[in-house]
Amino acid sequence: MAYKAKLQLRNLEIWPPLALAPMVGLSHSALRSLVIELGGVGLLFTEMLSAKRLPDENPTVSPLLMRSSDEKPLFYQVFLHDSSPVIAAVEKLHLLQAEGIDLNLGCPAPKLRKAGAGCALSNNPKTVKEIIAKFRKSTELPVTVKIRLGNKSDRGKFVELCKLIEGEGGDCITIHARFDDDKFCRKPRWECIATAKKHLTIPIIANGGIFSVEDARKCFEISGADAIMLGRGAASKPWIFSEISETLFGIKRKSDLLLLRDIYIRFTALLNLRFSHERRLGRLKQFTHYFAESYPFGHRLASAVQTSHSMDEAIERAEHFFDSNEQLSY
Ligand SMILES: Cc1cc2nc3c(=O)[nH]c(=O)nc-3n(C[C@H](O)[C@H](O)[C@H](O)COP(=O)(O)O)c2cc1C
């Protein structure tokens, strides 16, 4: 089957073909390190970064650029609304030793849409063409693009966008299998990815609604994609890549049995290591919102952490929750 192969993006070989999605507030250095430690992930993304502001960000202090040497390969995702920031952004990404550059054409957030970026930009093929051509000219790194399925009223138009991206030298497209206005709770439309696949030669990464090994298998089979990307599923079960890669690709897990409590506490330690004091608690709260879903009474963990006023208080409350709940392991 196609998905049993390595994902080749220019000189970069990606194995296994499993990616951590770009997610604001979640796909930061601590979560990226955690999933690397737990194993089974082949490709990492940053959260979306403003291409315009990127050149002025200081990597020694910016929480957005914080990165440790184990977080590899790491693709930096950027958003922009025209091609003017491309060259300076690429220069900065070379300095940061990015392994790849990803363009956000899928974010439906009103703020981005209003600015003509994210999924609004995907409706502007002329500018997309210019942007990708400029990226292609200014770097040898893989240039990838993340899109949604576009407008429901214009079904199939996203295939034209994919062809344009391929034509301008894009190396790979991640397709989040939802229309621009679909909510995250809507069932993903993996079969639409299969339609795009028929018209393209570059690899496709399928994204949306993968929360288990069975979802991963189904998504590969229905979409015919070369790789899959997980977002929320990776925040609720950071070990999910190791489960998928063991079952689908026969890659032995790094660790046999881990308590969820230990994984959570390791995450707090990584937050403490990587972020300044005032940047930790918000990230812990956001992560806990998803992680707590692994527990039958997880809402108690989520609300205990949510109402904490400091990291220490949140960790103490989480410990209390773990003490009074079954020792779940994976
Ligand atoms: C909290 C959050 C933040 C997100 N931020 C980004 C982002 O910065 N860039 C992006 O392309 N998509 C972003 N997404 C969308 C995800 O990358 C992914 O496409 C979406 O969550 C569907 O995948 P999933 O069902 O595996 O979560 C975000 C999603 C969530 C839940």
The ligand as an ORCA input file, in Angstrom:
! r2SCAN-3c Opt
* xyz 0 1
  C      -6.333     24.830     19.105
  C      -6.112     24.660     17.632
  C      -5.232     25.504     16.970
  C      -5.009     25.354     15.591
  N      -4.072     26.137     14.991
  C      -3.750     25.904     13.678
  C      -2.664     26.565     13.060
  O      -1.928     27.350     13.675
  N      -2.439     26.304     11.754
  C      -3.192     25.418     11.022
  O      -2.932     25.205      9.830
  N      -4.211     24.761     11.595
  C      -4.484     24.952     12.901
  N      -5.447     24.213     13.504
  C      -6.125     23.149     12.735
  C      -5.342     21.825     12.900
  O      -4.056     21.891     12.364
  C      -6.100     20.677     12.224
  O      -6.203     20.973     10.863
  C      -7.499     20.489     12.807
  O      -7.463     20.502     14.217
  C      -8.108     19.168     12.325
  O      -7.297     18.090     12.724
  P      -7.687     17.171     13.996
  O      -9.094     16.705     13.764
  O      -6.671     16.074     13.970
  O      -7.591     18.048     15.209
  C      -5.702     24.360     14.863
  C      -6.597     23.519     15.532
  C      -6.794     23.652     16.908
  C      -7.733     22.697     17.599
*
